[in-house]
Amino acid sequence: MEFLCYHRDRPDSLALREELLEAHWSYMDQYAKEMIARGPTMADDWDTPTGSVHILDLPDAAAARAFAFDEPGYQAGMYRDVMLRRWRNTLGRTMWDFPGGRTGGTRYLVLGLGPGTGEPADLELPDDRDELIAYGPLLADDGTTWLGTAVLLRAPDPATARAVLTEDRYAAIEVHNWQFGGRP
């Protein structure tokens, strides 16, 4: 079962994040085989982290909850909230398989949240797939009820990134600066 976990940092948590960085990486090292994608979301200055995205293939929902809530930053109170959803890897690959590599270009996390129209949207891959790093629907615990769409992609700007999703089909679309994660 694939899951997307997005830990959003609390305001003014940068010092705690830096203090826990090695503990975070060591924790994530335990999940290296299960990782589909990972990395921090960043403020507009591209220096200040605002959250952490992890997409994993885990045995079940209990394992996903353990992953999300046993994470050292969560245990220390670094995050303001955690979004944990079932996810389907529509591309069928990991971020490390992305032909564009780890560097070059600007990358984004795009979250289409909630069924604005009640009908699932963007279930099929867009025609232009070359810039997609990860793509798939956000699902309820039952694994079938559509709750939105999550995309990691390379794009020239936030507006282009946002346009990967059908605007009027979601209650909200969020675009976050994102970068490949893991140990340097």
C-alpha positions as CSV (number, residue, x, y, z in Angstrom):
1,M,0.0,0.0,0.0
2,E,1.4,3.4,-1.0
3,F,1.0,6.4,1.3
4,L,1.8,10.1,1.1
5,C,2.9,11.7,4.3
6,Y,3.3,15.5,4.5
7,H,4.5,16.9,7.8
8,R,4.1,20.7,7.9
9,D,6.5,22.6,10.1
10,R,5.3,24.9,12.9
11,P,6.3,28.5,12.6
12,D,9.8,29.2,14.1
13,S,10.7,25.5,14.2
14,L,13.9,25.9,12.1
15,A,16.3,25.5,15.1
16,L,14.5,22.3,16.2
17,R,14.6,21.0,12.7
18,E,18.4,21.6,12.5
19,E,18.9,20.0,15.9
20,L,16.9,16.9,14.8
21,L,18.3,16.6,11.3
22,E,20.6,13.6,11.9
23,A,17.8,11.8,14.0
24,H,15.4,12.5,11.1
25,W,17.8,11.1,8.5
26,S,18.6,8.0,10.6
27,Y,14.9,7.4,11.1
28,M,14.3,7.7,7.3
29,D,17.3,5.4,6.6
30,Q,15.2,2.6,8.1
31,Y,12.6,3.1,5.3
32,A,15.0,3.4,2.4
33,K,13.6,0.4,0.6
34,E,10.1,1.6,1.0
35,M,10.7,5.2,-0.3
36,I,9.1,6.3,-3.5
37,A,9.9,10.0,-3.0
38,R,11.1,12.3,-0.2
39,G,12.2,15.8,0.4
40,P,11.5,19.1,2.1
41,T,9.1,21.8,1.0
42,M,10.7,25.2,1.1
43,A,9.8,28.8,1.7
44,D,10.1,31.3,-1.2
45,D,13.8,32.0,-0.2
46,W,14.5,28.3,-1.0
47,D,16.6,28.2,2.2
48,T,14.0,27.7,4.9
49,P,12.2,24.4,5.1
50,T,8.4,24.5,5.6
51,G,7.7,20.7,5.8
52,S,8.7,17.2,4.8
53,V,7.1,15.0,2.1
54,H,7.5,11.2,2.1
55,I,5.8,8.8,-0.2
56,L,6.3,5.2,0.8
57,D,5.1,1.7,0.0
58,L,4.2,0.1,3.4
59,P,2.4,-3.0,4.5
60,D,-0.8,-1.3,5.9
61,A,-2.3,1.8,7.4
62,A,-1.0,0.9,10.9
63,A,2.6,0.9,9.5
64,A,1.9,4.2,7.8
65,R,0.6,5.8,11.0
66,A,3.6,4.5,12.9
67,F,5.9,6.0,10.2
68,A,4.3,9.4,10.4
69,F,3.9,9.7,14.2
70,D,7.1,8.0,15.4
71,E,9.2,10.4,13.3
72,P,11.6,12.3,15.6
73,G,10.4,15.8,14.5
74,Y,6.8,14.8,15.2
75,Q,7.7,13.4,18.6
76,A,9.5,16.6,19.4
77,G,6.6,18.9,18.4
78,M,8.2,20.3,15.3
79,Y,5.2,20.0,13.0
80,R,1.9,21.9,13.1
81,D,0.0,19.1,11.3
82,V,0.4,15.9,9.4
83,M,-1.4,14.8,6.3
84,L,-1.4,11.1,5.8
85,R,-3.3,9.6,2.8
86,R,-3.3,6.5,0.8
87,W,-1.8,7.2,-2.6
88,R,-1.4,5.4,-5.9
89,N,1.9,5.6,-7.8
90,T,0.5,6.2,-11.3
91,L,4.0,6.6,-12.7
92,G,5.1,3.3,-11.3
93,R,8.6,4.6,-10.4
94,T,10.6,6.3,-7.6
95,M,12.0,9.9,-7.7
96,W,15.4,8.3,-8.2
97,D,14.2,7.0,-11.6
98,F,13.1,10.5,-12.7
99,P,15.0,11.1,-16.0
100,G,15.6,14.7,-15.0
101,G,17.8,13.7,-12.1
102,R,18.3,15.3,-8.7
103,T,19.4,18.7,-9.9
104,G,18.5,21.3,-12.5
105,G,15.2,23.2,-12.7
106,T,12.7,24.1,-10.0
107,R,10.6,21.4,-8.4
108,Y,7.2,21.6,-6.7
109,L,4.7,19.7,-4.7
110,V,1.2,20.3,-6.0
111,L,-1.7,19.1,-3.8
112,G,-5.3,19.1,-5.2
113,L,-7.4,18.8,-2.1
114,G,-10.9,17.7,-1.6
115,P,-13.4,16.9,-4.3
116,G,-14.6,20.4,-5.3
117,T,-17.1,18.8,-7.7
118,G,-17.5,15.5,-6.0
119,E,-16.1,13.7,-9.0
120,P,-12.6,12.3,-9.2
121,A,-10.2,14.4,-11.4
122,D,-6.8,13.9,-13.0
123,L,-6.8,10.2,-12.6
124,E,-5.0,9.8,-15.9
125,L,-1.4,11.0,-16.4
126,P,-1.1,14.3,-18.3
127,D,0.1,14.1,-21.9
128,D,3.3,15.9,-21.0
129,R,4.9,13.4,-18.5
130,D,8.6,14.3,-19.0
131,E,8.6,16.7,-16.0
132,L,6.6,14.5,-13.6
133,I,8.6,13.1,-10.7
134,A,5.6,11.5,-8.8
135,Y,1.9,11.5,-9.6
136,G,-1.1,9.9,-8.2
137,P,-4.5,10.2,-6.5
138,L,-4.9,10.8,-2.8
139,L,-7.3,8.2,-1.4
140,A,-9.3,7.5,1.7
141,D,-8.3,4.6,4.0
142,D,-10.5,2.2,1.9
143,G,-8.0,2.8,-1.0
144,T,-10.7,3.6,-3.5
145,T,-12.5,6.8,-2.4
146,W,-10.8,9.7,-4.2
147,L,-9.8,12.7,-1.9
148,G,-7.5,14.6,-4.3
149,T,-4.3,14.4,-6.2
150,A,-0.6,14.8,-5.3
151,V,2.1,15.6,-7.8
152,L,5.9,16.2,-7.6
153,L,7.2,17.8,-10.7
154,R,9.7,20.1,-12.3
155,A,8.3,23.3,-13.7
156,P,9.5,26.8,-14.6
157,D,7.2,28.5,-12.0
158,P,4.4,27.9,-9.5
159,A,1.7,28.8,-12.0
160,T,2.9,26.2,-14.5
161,A,3.1,23.6,-11.7
162,R,-0.4,24.4,-10.6
163,A,-1.7,24.0,-14.1
164,V,-0.9,20.2,-14.1
165,L,-4.2,19.8,-12.2
166,T,-7.7,20.7,-13.4
167,E,-8.4,24.0,-11.6
168,D,-12.2,23.7,-11.0
169,R,-12.2,20.1,-9.8
170,Y,-10.7,20.7,-6.4
171,A,-11.8,22.5,-3.2
172,A,-8.2,23.9,-3.1
173,I,-4.9,23.5,-4.9
174,E,-1.7,24.1,-3.0
175,V,1.7,24.6,-4.6
176,H,4.8,24.2,-2.5
177,N,8.5,24.6,-3.4
178,W,10.0,21.2,-3.1
179,Q,13.5,19.6,-3.4
180,F,14.8,16.1,-3.6
181,G,15.5,14.9,-0.1
182,G,17.8,12.5,1.7
183,R,21.3,12.6,2.9
184,P,23.6,15.0,0.9
